[in-house]
Amino acid sequence: MNQCREQTALLQYINEVSFAINDMNLYLDTHPEDKKALAFMEEHVKMRKRALKEYAMKYGPLTIDTTDDGQSCSWDWVMQPWPWE
């Protein structure tokens, strides 16, 4: 049960960081000169990448960007439970 809570918490974190990135992307469309917003965006993109990599290592990839773990010889990750299962 602890693993389920940890997985859910990590997925929630990814969702929150992704929301912040999407929101900041919209803001930067209309405020491209805002240096603080750009720095915020860059930091959150890094945070999301780290979280996605951690999630992929523990539970399987969520995005195409995290499918290449360098250790698999097959596509067996598709046989793992989906995030909503």
C-alpha positions in Angstrom: 0.0 0.0 0.0 2.9 2.4 0.7 4.2 2.0 -2.9 0.7 2.9 -4.2 0.7 6.1 -2.1 4.3 7.0 -3.2 3.3 6.4 -6.8 0.2 8.5 -6.5 2.1 11.3 -4.8 4.8 11.3 -7.5 2.1 11.3 -10.2 0.4 14.2 -8.5 3.7 16.1 -8.3 4.2 15.6 -12.0 0.7 16.9 -12.7 1.2 20.0 -10.6 4.6 20.8 -12.2 3.1 20.2 -15.6 0.3 22.5 -14.9 2.7 25.3 -13.8 4.7 24.8 -17.0 1.6 25.0 -19.2 0.3 28.1 -17.4 3.7 29.8 -17.6 3.9 28.9 -21.3 0.6 30.8 -21.8 1.9 33.8 -19.8 5.2 33.9 -21.7 3.3 34.1 -25.0 2.1 37.5 -23.9 5.1 38.5 -21.8 8.2 37.2 -23.6 10.5 39.7 -21.9 9.7 38.6 -18.3 13.0 37.2 -17.1 11.6 35.9 -13.8 8.9 34.0 -15.6 11.4 32.5 -18.0 13.6 31.4 -15.1 10.6 29.9 -13.3 9.6 28.1 -16.5 13.1 26.7 -17.0 13.4 25.5 -13.4 10.0 23.8 -13.6 10.9 22.1 -16.9 13.9 20.6 -15.1 11.8 19.5 -12.1 9.3 17.8 -14.5 12.1 16.0 -16.4 13.6 14.7 -13.1 10.2 13.6 -11.8 9.3 11.8 -15.1 12.7 10.1 -15.0 12.2 9.0 -11.4 8.6 7.8 -12.2 9.8 5.8 -15.3 12.6 4.1 -13.2 10.1 3.1 -10.5 6.8 2.4 -12.3 7.4 2.6 -16.0 7.3 5.5 -18.5 4.5 8.0 -18.7 5.7 9.8 -21.8 7.6 8.8 -24.9 10.5 10.8 -23.6 11.1 8.4 -20.8 10.8 5.1 -22.7 14.5 4.7 -23.4 15.8 3.5 -20.1 19.0 2.1 -21.7 18.5 -1.2 -19.8 15.6 -2.9 -21.5 16.0 -5.2 -24.4 12.3 -5.3 -25.1 9.1 -3.3 -24.8 8.0 -5.2 -21.7 7.2 -1.9 -20.0 3.9 -1.9 -21.8 2.9 -5.0 -19.8 3.0 -3.0 -16.5 -0.2 -1.6 -15.0 -1.2 1.7 -16.5 -1.1 4.7 -14.1 -4.9 4.5 -13.5 -4.9 0.8 -12.7 
